[in-house]
Structures are given as structure tokens and as C-alpha cells.
């Protein structure tokens, strides 16, 4: 499955637009990671625990989007983007979305 943030695929022609596909992942904060992150808040620097959590969330959301695209017969997703939203205190949703297409 080819996934790209561009609206075209070099060397491929889009033959059919199948629709918008989504994948999402909601992650909760972990108390132990929160305590370490609070320390980073005081002294500054990157919170590696949160960076890893968000990287995992993006991968999960993207994989779910790809599965959504496969379910409708797509071989590629163009115009892929990420969005994020706080769903409740201590939780964030990562959404991957794009346009599922068939190419030749």
C-alpha cells in the first residue's frame, strides 16, 4: 500500500477515487511517565516517554487508516494527514486520514 502526503503518485495514474479513509488511536497518559514529564517541565528538555507514546500512536492510527483503505479496495492513499485532539483530561486522539484511490 502506497501512502503519500502528496495529491499524486509519481509514475502512477489515479484511476478511481474511492473516498476518505480514517484511522485513529486514543492514548492515555501513564502515571509513571507523568511524574518524569513533570520533572522535565521544571528543568526543560524533551519528554522521551511522551515522544515515544505519540510515535506509537501515529503508527497505530496510520495502520488503521491503511486497513480502512484496503477494506474498500484501495491500493494507495493520497493526501494523507494527521490531526490530534484532546478527548478528555490526560487523553489524546491521533487521527490519520487521506483519500483512498486505485491506481494503474
C-alpha atoms as an extended CHARMM CRD file, in Angstrom:
* protein
*
       104  EXT
         1         1  UNK       CA              0.0000000000        0.0000000000        0.0000000000  PROA      1               0.0000000000
         2         2  UNK       CA              1.4940000000        3.3230000000       -1.1080000000  PROA      2               0.0000000000
         3         3  UNK       CA              0.7280000000        6.1980000000        1.2940000000  PROA      3               0.0000000000
         4         4  UNK       CA              1.7540000000        9.7430000000        0.4830000000  PROA      4               0.0000000000
         5         5  UNK       CA              1.0720000000       13.2780000000        1.6540000000  PROA      5               0.0000000000
         6         6  UNK       CA              1.0450000000       14.4700000000       -1.9550000000  PROA      6               0.0000000000
         7         7  UNK       CA             -2.0460000000       14.5010000000       -4.1550000000  PROA      7               0.0000000000
         8         8  UNK       CA             -0.3680000000       12.4970000000       -6.9100000000  PROA      8               0.0000000000
         9         9  UNK       CA              1.8320000000        9.4230000000       -7.1350000000  PROA      9               0.0000000000
        10        10  UNK       CA              4.8910000000        9.7720000000       -9.4090000000  PROA      10              0.0000000000
        11        11  UNK       CA              4.8230000000        7.0920000000      -12.0730000000  PROA      11              0.0000000000
        12        12  UNK       CA              1.2610000000        6.0630000000      -11.2830000000  PROA      12              0.0000000000
        13        13  UNK       CA             -2.0480000000        7.2990000000      -12.5660000000  PROA      13              0.0000000000
        14        14  UNK       CA             -5.0500000000        7.5530000000      -10.2590000000  PROA      14              0.0000000000
        15        15  UNK       CA             -7.8630000000        5.6750000000      -11.9900000000  PROA      15              0.0000000000
        16        16  UNK       CA            -10.5190000000        5.8570000000       -9.2840000000  PROA      16              0.0000000000
        17        17  UNK       CA            -11.0980000000        7.8600000000       -6.1010000000  PROA      17              0.0000000000
        18        18  UNK       CA            -12.7490000000        5.6010000000       -3.5300000000  PROA      18              0.0000000000
        19        19  UNK       CA            -13.2710000000        8.0830000000       -0.7050000000  PROA      19              0.0000000000
        20        20  UNK       CA            -11.8530000000        9.3550000000        2.5530000000  PROA      20              0.0000000000
        21        21  UNK       CA            -10.3400000000        6.8450000000        4.9470000000  PROA      21              0.0000000000
        22        22  UNK       CA             -9.5280000000        7.2490000000        8.6330000000  PROA      22              0.0000000000
        23        23  UNK       CA             -7.6270000000        5.5860000000       11.4150000000  PROA      23              0.0000000000
        24        24  UNK       CA             -7.4720000000        6.7580000000       14.9990000000  PROA      24              0.0000000000
        25        25  UNK       CA             -5.7980000000        5.9210000000       18.2750000000  PROA      25              0.0000000000
        26        26  UNK       CA             -6.6130000000        7.3290000000       21.7110000000  PROA      26              0.0000000000
        27        27  UNK       CA             -3.7580000000        7.2350000000       24.2160000000  PROA      27              0.0000000000
        28        28  UNK       CA             -3.9420000000        7.8630000000       27.9300000000  PROA      28              0.0000000000
        29        29  UNK       CA             -1.1390000000        9.3000000000       29.9950000000  PROA      29              0.0000000000
        30        30  UNK       CA              0.7250000000        6.8930000000       32.2710000000  PROA      30              0.0000000000
        31        31  UNK       CA              1.2310000000        7.9770000000       35.9030000000  PROA      31              0.0000000000
        32        32  UNK       CA              4.9130000000        6.9910000000       35.9380000000  PROA      32              0.0000000000
        33        33  UNK       CA              5.5340000000        8.8460000000       32.6960000000  PROA      33              0.0000000000
        34        34  UNK       CA              3.5950000000       11.8460000000       34.0420000000  PROA      34              0.0000000000
        35        35  UNK       CA              5.9070000000       12.1010000000       37.0390000000  PROA      35              0.0000000000
        36        36  UNK       CA              9.0150000000       12.0520000000       34.8200000000  PROA      36              0.0000000000
        37        37  UNK       CA              7.3980000000       14.5360000000       32.4090000000  PROA      37              0.0000000000
        38        38  UNK       CA              6.6160000000       16.8740000000       35.3200000000  PROA      38              0.0000000000
        39        39  UNK       CA             10.3480000000       16.8780000000       36.1400000000  PROA      39              0.0000000000
        40        40  UNK       CA             11.1000000000       17.8330000000       32.5310000000  PROA      40              0.0000000000
        41        41  UNK       CA              8.5880000000       20.6580000000       32.9000000000  PROA      41              0.0000000000
        42        42  UNK       CA             10.7580000000       22.1110000000       35.6500000000  PROA      42              0.0000000000
        43        43  UNK       CA             14.2110000000       21.5650000000       34.1620000000  PROA      43              0.0000000000
        44        44  UNK       CA             13.2940000000       21.6440000000       30.4690000000  PROA      44              0.0000000000
        45        45  UNK       CA             14.1270000000       19.2730000000       27.6690000000  PROA      45              0.0000000000
        46        46  UNK       CA             12.3430000000       16.5940000000       25.7010000000  PROA      46              0.0000000000
        47        47  UNK       CA              9.9670000000       14.1680000000       27.3490000000  PROA      47              0.0000000000
        48        48  UNK       CA             11.1530000000       10.9940000000       25.6210000000  PROA      48              0.0000000000
        49        49  UNK       CA              8.3370000000        8.9740000000       27.1890000000  PROA      49              0.0000000000
        50        50  UNK       CA              5.6960000000       11.2080000000       25.5770000000  PROA      50              0.0000000000
        51        51  UNK       CA              7.5990000000       11.3430000000       22.2890000000  PROA      51              0.0000000000
        52        52  UNK       CA              7.6060000000        7.5370000000       22.1620000000  PROA      52              0.0000000000
        53        53  UNK       CA              3.9130000000        7.4140000000       23.1220000000  PROA      53              0.0000000000
        54        54  UNK       CA              2.9660000000        9.7970000000       20.3040000000  PROA      54              0.0000000000
        55        55  UNK       CA              5.1550000000        7.9960000000       17.7560000000  PROA      55              0.0000000000
        56        56  UNK       CA              3.4300000000        4.7170000000       18.6220000000  PROA      56              0.0000000000
        57        57  UNK       CA              0.0270000000        6.4150000000       18.3860000000  PROA      57              0.0000000000
        58        58  UNK       CA              0.8110000000        7.8180000000       14.9240000000  PROA      58              0.0000000000
        59        59  UNK       CA              1.9320000000        4.4030000000       13.6790000000  PROA      59              0.0000000000
        60        60  UNK       CA             -1.2220000000        2.7680000000       15.0520000000  PROA      60              0.0000000000
        61        61  UNK       CA             -3.5120000000        5.4100000000       13.5370000000  PROA      61              0.0000000000
        62        62  UNK       CA             -1.7640000000        5.1230000000       10.1620000000  PROA      62              0.0000000000
        63        63  UNK       CA             -2.0110000000        1.3180000000       10.1650000000  PROA      63              0.0000000000
        64        64  UNK       CA             -5.7290000000        1.5510000000       10.9430000000  PROA      64              0.0000000000
        65        65  UNK       CA             -6.1780000000        4.0210000000        8.0780000000  PROA      65              0.0000000000
        66        66  UNK       CA             -4.3900000000        1.6020000000        5.7310000000  PROA      66              0.0000000000
        67        67  UNK       CA             -6.6900000000       -1.2260000000        6.8530000000  PROA      67              0.0000000000
        68        68  UNK       CA             -9.7000000000        1.0270000000        6.1950000000  PROA      68              0.0000000000
        69        69  UNK       CA             -8.3790000000        1.7090000000        2.6880000000  PROA      69              0.0000000000
        70        70  UNK       CA             -7.8020000000       -1.9920000000        1.9900000000  PROA      70              0.0000000000
        71        71  UNK       CA            -11.3770000000       -2.7620000000        3.0660000000  PROA      71              0.0000000000
        72        72  UNK       CA            -12.7250000000       -0.5970000000        0.2420000000  PROA      72              0.0000000000
        73        73  UNK       CA            -10.3270000000       -1.9470000000       -2.3760000000  PROA      73              0.0000000000
        74        74  UNK       CA             -7.7180000000        0.8140000000       -2.4850000000  PROA      74              0.0000000000
        75        75  UNK       CA             -4.1000000000        0.2350000000       -3.4220000000  PROA      75              0.0000000000
        76        76  UNK       CA             -2.9320000000        3.7050000000       -2.3270000000  PROA      76              0.0000000000
        77        77  UNK       CA             -3.7950000000        6.6430000000       -0.0850000000  PROA      77              0.0000000000
        78        78  UNK       CA             -3.0090000000       10.1840000000       -1.2130000000  PROA      78              0.0000000000
        79        79  UNK       CA             -3.1890000000       13.4770000000        0.6660000000  PROA      79              0.0000000000
        80        80  UNK       CA             -2.5350000000       11.7200000000        3.9900000000  PROA      80              0.0000000000
        81        81  UNK       CA             -2.5420000000       13.9530000000        7.0740000000  PROA      81              0.0000000000
        82        82  UNK       CA             -2.5140000000       13.6530000000       10.8680000000  PROA      82              0.0000000000
        83        83  UNK       CA             -4.6970000000       15.5370000000       13.3040000000  PROA      83              0.0000000000
        84        84  UNK       CA             -4.8080000000       15.4440000000       17.0700000000  PROA      84              0.0000000000
        85        85  UNK       CA             -7.3510000000       16.3870000000       19.6920000000  PROA      85              0.0000000000
        86        86  UNK       CA             -7.5940000000       16.1750000000       23.4520000000  PROA      86              0.0000000000
        87        87  UNK       CA            -10.5500000000       13.8880000000       24.1400000000  PROA      87              0.0000000000
        88        88  UNK       CA            -10.5590000000       14.2590000000       27.9390000000  PROA      88              0.0000000000
        89        89  UNK       CA             -8.0920000000       15.1830000000       30.6320000000  PROA      89              0.0000000000
        90        90  UNK       CA             -4.9880000000       13.0780000000       30.1700000000  PROA      90              0.0000000000
        91        91  UNK       CA             -6.0130000000       11.5380000000       26.8320000000  PROA      91              0.0000000000
        92        92  UNK       CA             -5.2570000000       12.4880000000       23.2490000000  PROA      92              0.0000000000
        93        93  UNK       CA             -6.5940000000       11.1470000000       19.9640000000  PROA      93              0.0000000000
        94        94  UNK       CA             -4.3390000000       10.9050000000       16.9290000000  PROA      94              0.0000000000
        95        95  UNK       CA             -6.2250000000       10.6810000000       13.6180000000  PROA      95              0.0000000000
        96        96  UNK       CA             -4.6800000000        9.6740000000       10.2930000000  PROA      96              0.0000000000
        97        97  UNK       CA             -6.7640000000       10.4420000000        7.2160000000  PROA      97              0.0000000000
        98        98  UNK       CA             -6.4270000000       10.6160000000        3.4670000000  PROA      98              0.0000000000
        99        99  UNK       CA             -8.0740000000        9.7850000000        0.1520000000  PROA      99              0.0000000000
       100       100  UNK       CA             -8.1880000000        6.1120000000       -0.8420000000  PROA      100             0.0000000000
       101       101  UNK       CA             -7.5250000000        5.5380000000       -4.5540000000  PROA      101             0.0000000000
       102       102  UNK       CA             -6.9730000000        2.8310000000       -7.1370000000  PROA      102             0.0000000000
       103       103  UNK       CA             -4.0170000000        3.3130000000       -9.4620000000  PROA      103             0.0000000000
       104       104  UNK       CA             -2.6870000000        1.6620000000      -12.6040000000  PROA      104             0.0000000000
